Amino acid sequence: MKKRDQDRFQKILIEQREELLQNARRTLSGDIHLDPDDFPDEIDTASSEMNLAFQGRLRERERGLLSKINQALQKIEDGVYGECESCGEQISVKRIEARPVAELCIDCKSEQEQLERRNG
């Protein structure tokens, strides 16, 4: 991969990481506890609990993405960013543009997905 492309993807990854960290800070600074006295009825309480659970799942997914972003940034530093972890071939720039944290080339990813479908 060209140095110019690596620099561009590094900038994109850093921006994504900052956005995720800002979301996490907002969540932590917000009031995330539920006080039953704050809600007039059980439906409001249930709705708030569902919303809180949804936000928790969202933060968990963001945490996983943050880990992948950090791994991709480390690969840039190590000079191996854009190499497929399975076959060692270069991942296409179009694939990396679509998913900057891609670890597999499109062929290896397709093969992985087929195996997952077969194994349920």
C-alpha positions as CSV (number, residue, x, y, z in Angstrom):
1,M,0.0,0.0,0.0
2,K,1.2,3.5,-0.8
3,K,2.4,5.7,2.0
4,R,-0.1,8.4,0.8
5,D,-3.0,5.9,1.2
6,Q,-1.7,4.7,4.6
7,D,-1.6,8.3,5.8
8,R,-5.2,8.9,4.6
9,F,-6.5,5.8,6.3
10,Q,-4.6,6.6,9.5
11,K,-6.3,10.0,9.6
12,I,-9.7,8.3,9.0
13,L,-9.1,5.8,11.8
14,I,-8.0,8.4,14.2
15,E,-11.1,10.5,13.5
16,Q,-13.3,7.4,14.0
17,R,-11.5,6.6,17.3
18,E,-12.0,10.2,18.6
19,E,-15.7,10.1,17.7
20,L,-16.1,6.8,19.6
21,L,-14.3,8.2,22.6
22,Q,-16.4,11.3,22.6
23,N,-19.6,9.1,22.6
24,A,-18.2,7.2,25.5
25,R,-17.5,10.4,27.4
26,R,-21.0,11.7,26.8
27,T,-22.4,8.4,28.0
28,L,-20.3,8.5,31.2
29,S,-21.1,12.1,31.9
30,G,-24.8,11.5,31.4
31,D,-27.2,10.2,34.1
32,I,-27.4,6.5,33.3
33,H,-29.1,5.2,36.4
34,L,-32.8,4.4,36.7
35,D,-34.7,5.7,39.7
36,P,-38.2,4.2,39.9
37,D,-39.5,7.4,41.6
38,D,-38.7,9.3,38.4
39,F,-41.3,7.4,36.3
40,P,-45.1,7.7,36.9
41,D,-45.9,4.1,35.7
42,E,-44.4,0.7,34.8
43,I,-44.6,1.4,31.1
44,D,-42.3,4.4,31.4
45,T,-39.9,2.4,33.5
46,A,-39.9,-0.5,31.1
47,S,-39.3,1.9,28.2
48,S,-36.4,3.5,30.0
49,E,-34.9,0.2,30.9
50,M,-35.1,-0.9,27.2
51,N,-33.4,2.3,26.1
52,L,-30.7,1.8,28.7
53,A,-30.1,-1.8,27.6
54,F,-30.0,-0.7,23.9
55,Q,-27.4,2.0,24.7
56,G,-25.3,-0.6,26.6
57,R,-25.3,-2.9,23.5
58,L,-24.4,0.0,21.3
59,R,-21.5,1.0,23.6
60,E,-20.3,-2.7,23.6
61,R,-20.2,-2.7,19.8
62,E,-18.4,0.6,19.8
63,R,-15.8,-0.8,22.3
64,G,-15.2,-3.7,19.9
65,L,-14.8,-1.3,17.0
66,L,-12.4,0.8,19.1
67,S,-10.2,-2.2,19.6
68,K,-10.1,-2.9,15.9
69,I,-9.3,0.7,15.2
70,N,-6.4,0.5,17.6
71,Q,-5.2,-2.7,16.0
72,A,-5.3,-1.1,12.5
73,L,-3.4,1.9,13.7
74,Q,-0.7,-0.4,15.1
75,K,-0.5,-2.2,11.8
76,I,0.1,1.1,10.1
77,E,3.0,1.7,12.5
78,D,4.3,-1.8,11.9
79,G,4.1,-1.4,8.1
80,V,1.6,-4.3,7.6
81,Y,-1.6,-2.4,7.3
82,G,-3.7,-3.6,4.3
83,E,-2.3,-7.1,4.3
84,C,-4.8,-10.0,4.6
85,E,-4.3,-11.8,7.8
86,S,-5.3,-15.1,6.2
87,C,-3.5,-15.2,2.8
88,G,-1.0,-12.3,3.2
89,E,-2.2,-10.6,-0.1
90,Q,-2.9,-6.9,-0.2
91,I,-6.5,-6.0,0.6
92,S,-8.0,-3.8,-2.1
93,V,-8.1,-0.1,-1.5
94,K,-11.8,-0.1,-2.2
95,R,-12.4,-2.6,0.5
96,I,-10.4,-0.6,3.0
97,E,-12.2,2.5,2.0
98,A,-15.5,0.7,2.8
99,R,-14.1,-0.8,6.0
100,P,-10.8,0.7,7.2
101,V,-10.5,-1.9,10.0
102,A,-10.7,-4.8,7.4
103,E,-8.4,-7.7,8.4
104,L,-9.2,-10.0,5.5
105,C,-9.3,-9.6,1.7
106,I,-12.7,-10.0,0.0
107,D,-12.0,-13.6,-1.1
108,C,-10.9,-14.7,2.4
109,K,-13.8,-12.8,4.0
110,S,-16.3,-14.5,1.6
111,E,-14.8,-17.9,2.4
112,Q,-15.0,-17.2,6.2
113,E,-18.7,-16.2,5.8
114,Q,-19.5,-19.3,3.9
115,L,-17.9,-21.5,6.6
116,E,-19.9,-19.6,9.2
117,R,-23.2,-20.2,7.3
118,R,-22.4,-23.9,7.0
119,N,-21.6,-24.2,10.6
120,G,-24.7,-22.3,11.7
